[in-house]
Amino acid sequence: MSLDARAQSLWQRLTQAGVVSGDAPDIGDDTPWYLAALIGVSAWIAALFFFGFFLTLFDDLYRAPALAFPIGAACCTVAWLLLRVARGRDFIEQFAIATSLVGQLLIGMAFGEWGERPGGDDHWRLVWTGVGAVAALMYAIGRPPMHRFLCGVIVAVALLCLCVVGDEPSRYFAIPLLAWAMFAAWWRSAAHDRLAVALPPLAWALALVLLVSTWFVARAYDMVTGRIDSPRDLLLIADLLVVPLLPLCAYWLASRQPALDARGRVFALAFAAGFALLLWRAPGVSIGVTIALIGFALHRPALLAVGLLGTAAYLFDYYYHLQLTLLEKSAWLAAAGVAVLAVRWAHVRFAGRATA
């Protein structure tokens, strides 16, 4: 619990006891932002020197899992202890976050060396399973949002790599898996309990990794143009798994709008389903719109901006790679404009009827 949360809890108990009355005083951090930034940078530099000390002390640390693993575990333990006592101390908190990442790096190197030994099958699967498990553990015990976000990025990347490595069919389902995990994390974060409070950093990490990885997967397998050398049916199934995500998110958003009646919600669901089916061969567009709708539904402007930027980037890429003439592309743009105007008209009509 942070210092401000502890102060608020204490004030509530004093109010209930009749000792004080009124609103709690504002207990904020008087440290200027530039000084806090310098403190954070100095903490990360100190952690890098701390890591360099181990590299200098043990010359063969990269290829000595018997040393790398216990040292990494010790770094993670120290980071956990520091995070528990930080409580608003910028230098200690940033140093602990950097130390946690150093420890996870050393543990990852240990898993990598163990996997390369004779008889060690599925080398990269062992590495990413271990890295993801350690990052998930540090996410659970390290509460600062920045620490949880960085650990969430590691968990998301590990989950992606577990699907992508090797020649298994699971590589084609990495994007749908990340997309549904991201939606589940944001949907669960809208609840009001302790688990919901801990989920937004992971949801942010999944959303950003999803947007970036969708771009690279589309480039690697050429999912936009359809010129692929891999099993087409697997890619079709993978793309279809992303299609229901946008209608479900649109219905969730419509259900959170009291101005919309049942007909308006059905219209939003139908339009979102049609839009998702229209661009089902470009999953990045549907994912970008989904993230934007989640940001709008949860009143998170930053997430809304990220979703809109991702939508614009993927829509431009999809439009640029379409094997159509300029006249046909213009017709598609005109049809999209008409569809947007129809949505605006329906929203004004249904919303106005509900508020009348």
ABEGO torsion letter per residue (X at the ends): XBAAAAAAAAAAAAAAAGABBEBBBBBBBABBAAAAAAAAAAAAAAAAAAAAAAAAABAAAAABAAAAAAAAAAAAAAAAAAAAAAGGBAAAAAAAAAAAAAAAAAAAAAAAAAAABBGBBGAAAAAAAAAAAAAAAAAAABABAAAAAAAAAAAAAAAAAAAABEABAAAAAAAAAAAAAAAAAAAAAABBBAAAAAAAAAAAAAAAAAAAAAAAAAAAAGAAAGBBABBAAAAAAAAAAAAAAAAAAAAAAAAABAABBAAAAAAAAAAAAAAAAAAAABAAAAAAAAAAAAAAAAGBAAAAAAAAAAAAAAAAAAAAABBBBAAAAAAAAAAAAAAAAAAAAAAAAAAAAAAX
